[in-house]
Amino acid sequence: MYFSGAVSFLSDRKQEYIELPQWPPETSMADSMDLPSSEFSPQKNMDSKDAFDESLNETTLGESVVLIDPNAERKLVWKFDTRILPVLATMYLFNSLDKSNLGNAKTDGLETTLNLTGDQYNIILSVFFIPYVLTAPFLGIMGKKYGPNRVLPVMMFCFGVVTTMVVVVQNFGGLMTIRWFLGMAESAFFPLVIYYQTTYSPLKFC
């Protein structure tokens, strides 16, 4: 009894179907939609495909894609290198001289001239690295915000002026103050030089 009821239920459900519209054999989709046949022509489809491929080359997910000639890109990077790297090398040379000139001054009688005793020379030598570590992140952020092409010349001018003021030092306190501000002026020099080179040189040329 249960089986016969299920069969009758399925037979009733079989008759409930939706008849889908069928296109007449002599009628095309373009005719049924009242559209010109040129919209569905093979040549039109090929042109649409070429236009789609061209637009795909131009945009990807809404972002512009620029195709660059590798030879032109290499020439441009080489021009940047020949103009910027010599200046950066000269700046780095002066920076190294500022860091190492204290040892040269010691061999020429710095301790005798300033009457340094005990560990005073070692303190002067070490105090340089305290502001060097503390101020480097802030100057690095400033270089990222305003650009290393502006911050690096200002830093070079500052540590040049501070180094020149060593000639007026008369005692231990004055030299330690000079070394403190010298560490501040030179703290972010090397990180900004590296960052500056990454702004124009692609990773494949590094």
N, C-alpha and C positions, 0 to 999 in steps of 0.2 A: 504493500500500500504506500509505503514511504517512497519507494522507487518510482512508482507510477506518478505520484505527485510531483516529484522532481523532474520527470520527463516532460510532464505537461507544463511545468513552469519554464523550463528551457525552451520548449517549443513556442511559448508565448513571447519570450524575450527575443527569440530569433527573428520574429516578424517585426520587431521594433528596431528599425534601422533608419539612418538618414541617407537619402539618395543624394550623392554628390553630383554637381553639374558636370556634364560631359560636353567637350567642345565638338561641334559638328566637324566632320572630316573636311569639308570644304572651307571651314572658317579657321583662320589663324588667330593666335593670341593678340596680335597687333590689331586685327580687324575687330575683335570683340571689345577691345579697350578703346576703340575709336582713335588710335594713334597712327601716325604715318608709318609706313613700312620701313622708311629710312632709319627710324630709331632702332630697328632690330636687324639692320643689314650687317653682314659680316665685316664690311669695311669700317662701319661705324664702331663695331665692337673692337676691332683692332686698334682704331684711333683712341678709343677709351682706355684700352689696356696700356698703350704707350704713354698716354697722359698720366695714368695711375702709376706706372713705373717711374716716370719723371718726378711726379710729386713725392713718391716714396724715397727717392734719392734726396729730395730737398728737405723733407721733414720726416722725423721719426718720433712718434708719440708727442707731437706738438713742438718738438725742438728742432731748430735749424741745424742742418749738417753742411759744413763747409768743406769742400774738397780742395786741398792745398797741394801744390806741386812740390814733391820732396826736394828737388834740386833748388827751387826758389827758397824753400824753408831753410835748407842748409846754408845757402848764401847769406840769408838774413841773420841767422844765428852767428855765423862767422863774422859778420860786420859788427854785431853787438860785442862779440868777444874781443875783437881787435880794438874796440874803442873803450870798453869798460874794464876789462881785465888788467891792462897796464896801470890804470888809475887805482884800482883796488890793490894791486900788488905794491904800489908805492905807499899807499895808506897803511897797508899791513907792515911794511918795512919800518915806517915811523912809529907804528904802534909797538913793534918789537924793541925798537931802540929805547922807547920810554920805559918799558918794563925792565930792561937789562942795564940801564945806565947807572943804577945805584951801585951795582957791583964794580963797575969801572971807576966810580967815584971813590969807593973804598980803597981800591989799590992806589989811588992818587992822594990818600991822606984824609979821607972824609972824617974818620973817627977823631983824628987829632985836631982838625979844624973846628969841629962842633963840640969837642970835649965829650964824646960819647963814652960811657962806662958800662961795664957789665953786659947785660943782654939788651941794651938799648938798640943796637944795630939790628938784632934779630927781631925785636918788636917792630921797628920801622919797616923791616922787610916783610913781616907777616901781616901788618895791619892793612896792607894793600888789598888783600883777598876778602876781607870782611865786607866792605861795600861792593866789591866786585861780584860777590854772590847775591847780596841782598837786592841790589838795584838792577841786575840783569833782566829779570822777568818784566819789570815795569818799562824799562827802556825798549825791550823787545816788543811789548804790546804797543808802545808809542810808534815804533818803527813800522809795525803792521798797519796801524791806523793812518799815519801821515805819509808813509812810504819811506823805504830805506834811502832813496835818492835825496831826501831832505834831511833825515835824521843822521845819517853817516857823516856828511860834511860838518854838521853842528857838533857832533861828538869829536871829530878830529880837531876842530877849532878849539874846543874846550880842553882836551888833554894836551894840546900844544901850548895853550896859555898857561895851564897849570904846571907843565914841565918847565917852561921858561921862568916861572916864579921861583924855582928852586935856587936861583942865583942870589935871591935876597934872604934866604934862610940863614939864621944866626945860631940856632940852638936845636935841641932835640924835639921840643914841642912844635916848632915851625915845620920841621921836616916831616914829622908824623902827620900833621894836618895836610901838607901837600900830598903825601902818599894816600891819604884817605880820599881826597877829592880826585886824585888821579885814578884810583880804583873805580870810583863812580863813573868817570868820564869814559873809561875803556871797557866797562862791564859787558855791554851788549854788542861790541864791535864785531867779533867773529861770528856770532849767530846771525847778525843782520847781513853780513857779507854773503853767507850761505843762502839766506832767504832771498837776497837781491838777485842772485844768480838763478834761482828757481823761478823768478817772475818772467824771465824771457827765454830761458833755455828749456826745451822739452826734455822729458825724462829719457827718451831714447838717445839723446846726445850727451847725457851725463855719464 
